[in-house]
Amino acid sequence: MDPQGVIAYTVGMWRWLAERYGRLAERSREVAREATARLFDELATGAREGAERLEASARERSGQPVETRPPPAGLLEEEVLHRLELWERRPELATPYDVLAVAVRLQDALFRLCAGLGGAATTPEARELAERLAREALAEAARLRGRRRTAYHAATAGEEVAPFAVRVRTRADLARATERIEAELARRLRTALDARPELAARLQREPVLAGFLERLPAGDDGTAAGEGGGDPVERLRAFTEQCFEFYDRVFATATTEDTMLEAQERERLCLALLHALEALAADEGEARPTAE
């Protein structure tokens, strides 16, 4: 991989991001979601400017136009692509927290791309360029994570959040954390089911959730004091994404195989629940009459 190849793939990824974010900004404005549209605009501008800077630098060195290549197959997670497609159909479902959560994962994908290009580099110049771009992608992902946390706390103001900050060293640590997290998840799930009874049918369609639902702790009646307002299903989805990220962090840092495998299993459960919630949102969109 030479420097031109590194530039071609990185610019291609940035252009892809700019185009998708720009289209979602337009769709958000069509349903009067101006705050979300501005966030998509900001993300599109950042991606576009990143591509333009790299292209300008490359043209200055070579005097030739920059060739671009699309993101490699398998780089982008299916769940992320599904979420982007859902927002194009139902832009009103995109919340600032959700948008930032997806933006973080897309930035992580850009980091993986650049890191992989660095590993495949055939010249020191190409390797140094790819490593610099990977560091920039990692820094941007960290910045977006900070904004996502702010958006999450704004959406769940007044709530007691499960202990995602706990340090997990062993499987026993993970079991203790999971017990507390699942108690909170059970409460939120019951609140969501009370608000949307049709969610139960969607959950039953996810085979991996069957045993999980049966073993959820009884908890309380789902109406804890101090709980913030908002759509219970949206709040459940935001919390489930936090759960997924917690288990993903444990999986990435686990020092024993049994801890890693347990965290991976919890990740699968969270993804299945997220898929069910997104399917419910899609069902509601199809059932809702459109304006003439």
C-alpha positions, 0 to 999 in steps of 0.5 A: 500500500503506497501513500496514494492508496492510503489517501484514496481509501481515507478520502473515499470514507470521508466522502461517503460519510459526508454524503450520508450525513448530508442526506440525513440532514435534509431528511431531518429538515423535512420533518422539522427536526432542526436540531438533529439536522444541524448536528448532521450538518456539522458531521457532514461538514467535518467529513467534507473538510477532512477529505478536502484537506487530504486531497489538497495536500495530495495534489500539492505533492503530486500535481494529480487529481486524487483517486477515491475508493469506497469503504472496503466490504465488511468495514461498516457494521450491519447494525450501523448501516441498518440505523442509517437506512432507518433514519432515511425512512423515519428521520423523526426517530433520530435523536441527538444521542443516537446520532452521536452514538452512530457517529462514534462507531463510524469514526471507529470504523475510520480508525480501523481502516487507517490502522489497517492501511498502516499495517499494509503500507509498503513504504515508510511514508505510507505507514506514517501517513496512515498512522497519523490519520488513525490517530486523528480518527481516534481523537475525533472518536473520543471527542464525539464520545464526550458529546454523546455522554452529554447528550445521554445525561440530558436525555435521562436527567434525574435518573440513577444510571447503572454502574457502567464505570465499574472496573471489571478484572474477573468474571466475578466482577462482571457477574456483579456488575451484570446483576445491577445492570440487568435489574435496571434494564428489567425496570426500563423494559417493563416501563417500555412494555407498559407503554408499547405492549406490541413490543412483547411480540417483537422481543419473542421474534429474537431467539437469543432473547428468549432465555434472557427475558425469562431470567430478568430479575423481578425488580420493581414496578418500573416507576422509580422515583425521580425518573425523567420524562420522554418516550420509554422505548427511546429511553430503553434504547439509549440505556441498552446502547450504554449496556452494549458499550459497557460489555464491548469495553469489557470484551476489549480489555478482558484478561481471561477468556471466560470473562471475554466470552461472557461479555461477548454473550451480553453484547449479543443480547444487547444487539438483539434487544436493539434490533427488536426496538428498531423493528418496532420503530419501523413497524410504527412508521409503516402503520402511521398515515402519511400527510397528503 
